[in-house]
């Protein structure tokens, strides 16, 4: 019997914002497939936490930068959809996986540049492309950007430029997939207390206070500030939101 629950795929769902998104989706009655790059233990813990909410979940290894490995992932995903959810399709794609890396323009190697391109743009593009045949009509795609695509912080030229590319790509996805009823939006977090980028926003008190001082709501963001927004965009109430950039930063650098 086919599943009656909607299913979301969250890349990079084993920790940080991705973990919060996965848990928020589950709390909203959505089953979850999450991917992890290296830490299976953390991923399994998120799966267990989702299962405790009464939803189904499974974790699959994925390196979004490994374009050659995407076909293998799609095959594993299809098998998992059948085995865990008794279906061959899913509803919501959340392109969250990424790394935070500060690299000044004058000191950026081609290798680092290419790694960032593969993770934050090329991987998102081709993973989405390969998943379109098994993404249900009327589904949603949510791409992750950053406040740094609107304001600037030295060291993030490559990262933020790629997120700018994601924001443009999102509009093209929305236009091209509109005939299938698929809405595509961007969520752009501000600075958040996670282990992203080595945890410097969370662990550096001076930086934390500096960010809070330029944020209208007077504090640094927390993972719980983001996951619910992603879950909302996967809800029926958000069905008419399309091709939008939604910054979730508490009013940072206004």
Residue pairs with C-beta under 8 A, 6 or more apart in sequence:
1 86
2 86
2 87
3 31
3 56
3 85
3 86
3 87
5 29
5 30
5 31
5 55
5 56
5 85
6 29
6 30
6 31
6 91
6 92
6 234
7 30
7 31
7 32
7 33
7 81
7 85
7 87
7 89
7 90
7 91
7 92
8 22
8 25
8 30
8 31
8 32
8 33
8 90
8 91
8 92
8 93
8 94
8 234
9 32
9 33
9 34
9 35
9 77
9 90
9 92
9 93
9 94
9 131
10 18
10 21
10 22
10 25
10 32
10 33
10 34
10 35
10 94
10 96
11 18
11 34
11 35
11 62
11 64
11 94
11 95
11 96
11 97
11 127
12 18
12 35
12 36
12 37
12 64
12 96
12 97
12 98
13 19
13 21
13 22
13 32
13 34
13 35
13 36
13 43
13 46
13 59
13 94
13 96
14 34
14 35
14 36
14 37
14 39
14 42
14 43
14 46
14 59
15 39
15 42
15 46
15 194
15 195
16 192
16 194
16 195
16 196
16 223
17 96
17 144
17 189
17 192
17 194
17 196
17 223
17 226
17 227
18 34
18 94
18 96
18 97
19 34
19 42
19 46
19 223
20 223
20 224
20 226
20 227
21 94
21 96
21 226
21 227
21 230
21 231
22 32
22 34
22 46
22 50
22 57
22 227
23 46
23 49
23 50
23 53
23 227
24 227
24 228
24 230
24 231
25 32
25 92
25 227
25 230
25 231
25 234
26 32
26 49
26 50
26 53
26 55
26 57
27 53
27 231
28 231
28 234
28 235
29 55
30 55
30 91
30 92
30 231
30 234
31 55
31 56
31 57
31 85
32 50
32 55
32 56
32 57
32 58
33 57
33 58
33 59
33 60
33 77
33 80
33 81
33 84
33 90
34 43
34 46
34 47
34 57
34 58
34 59
34 60
35 43
35 59
35 60
35 61
35 62
35 64
35 73
35 97
36 42
36 43
36 59
36 60
36 61
36 62
37 61
37 62
37 63
37 64
37 97
40 59
40 61
43 59
44 59
46 57
46 59
47 57
47 58
47 59
50 56
50 57
51 57
56 84
56 85
57 84
58 80
58 84
60 73
60 76
60 77
60 80
61 73
62 69
62 73
62 97
63 69
64 97
64 118
64 119
64 123
64 124
64 127
65 115
65 118
65 119
65 122
65 123
66 118
66 123
67 118
67 122
67 123
67 126
70 123
70 126
70 127
70 130
71 130
73 127
74 130
74 131
74 134
77 90
77 131
77 134
78 88
78 134
81 87
81 88
81 89
81 90
81 134
82 88
88 134
89 134
89 135
89 136
90 134
90 135
90 136
90 139
91 135
91 136
91 138
91 139
91 140
91 234
92 139
92 140
92 141
92 142
92 234
93 128
93 131
93 135
93 139
93 140
93 141
93 142
94 141
94 142
94 144
94 230
95 124
95 127
95 128
95 141
95 142
95 143
95 144
95 166
96 144
97 119
97 123
98 119
98 120
98 144
99 116
99 119
99 196
99 197
100 159
100 196
100 197
100 198
101 112
101 116
101 158
101 159
101 197
102 155
102 156
102 159
102 197
103 112
103 116
103 155
103 157
103 158
103 159
104 154
104 155
104 157
105 157
108 157
108 158
112 158
113 158
116 158
116 159
116 162
117 158
117 162
120 159
120 162
120 163
120 166
121 162
121 165
121 166
121 169
124 143
124 166
124 169
125 169
128 141
128 173
132 177
135 141
135 182
137 180
137 181
137 182
138 180
138 181
138 182
139 181
139 182
140 182
140 183
140 184
140 185
140 233
140 234
140 238
141 170
141 173
141 177
141 182
141 183
141 184
141 185
142 184
142 185
142 186
142 187
142 230
142 233
142 234
143 166
143 167
143 169
143 170
143 173
143 184
143 185
143 186
143 187
144 163
144 166
144 186
144 187
144 188
144 189
145 163
145 164
145 166
145 167
145 186
145 187
145 188
145 245
146 156
146 159
146 160
146 163
146 188
146 189
146 190
147 188
147 189
147 190
147 191
147 247
147 249
147 252
147 253
148 156
148 159
148 160
148 163
149 160
149 163
149 164
149 167
149 188
150 188
150 247
150 253
151 252
151 253
152 160
163 188
166 186
167 186
167 188
167 245
170 184
170 185
170 186
170 243
170 245
171 184
171 243
173 184
174 183
174 184
174 185
174 242
174 243
175 243
177 184
178 242
183 238
183 239
183 241
183 242
183 243
184 242
184 243
185 233
185 241
185 242
185 243
185 244
185 245
185 246
186 244
186 245
186 246
187 226
187 229
187 230
187 233
187 246
187 248
188 245
188 246
188 247
188 248
188 249
189 221
189 225
189 226
189 247
189 248
189 249
190 211
190 215
190 221
190 247
190 248
190 249
190 250
190 252
191 201
191 211
191 215
191 220
191 221
191 249
191 252
192 201
192 220
192 221
192 222
192 223
192 225
192 226
193 201
193 202
193 208
193 220
193 221
193 222
193 223
194 201
194 202
194 223
195 202
200 207
201 207
201 208
201 211
201 220
202 208
208 220
211 220
211 252
212 218
212 219
212 220
214 252
214 253
215 221
215 249
215 250
215 251
215 252
215 253
216 250
216 251
216 252
216 254
217 250
217 251
218 250
219 250
221 248
221 249
221 250
225 248
225 250
226 248
229 246
229 248
232 238
233 241
233 246
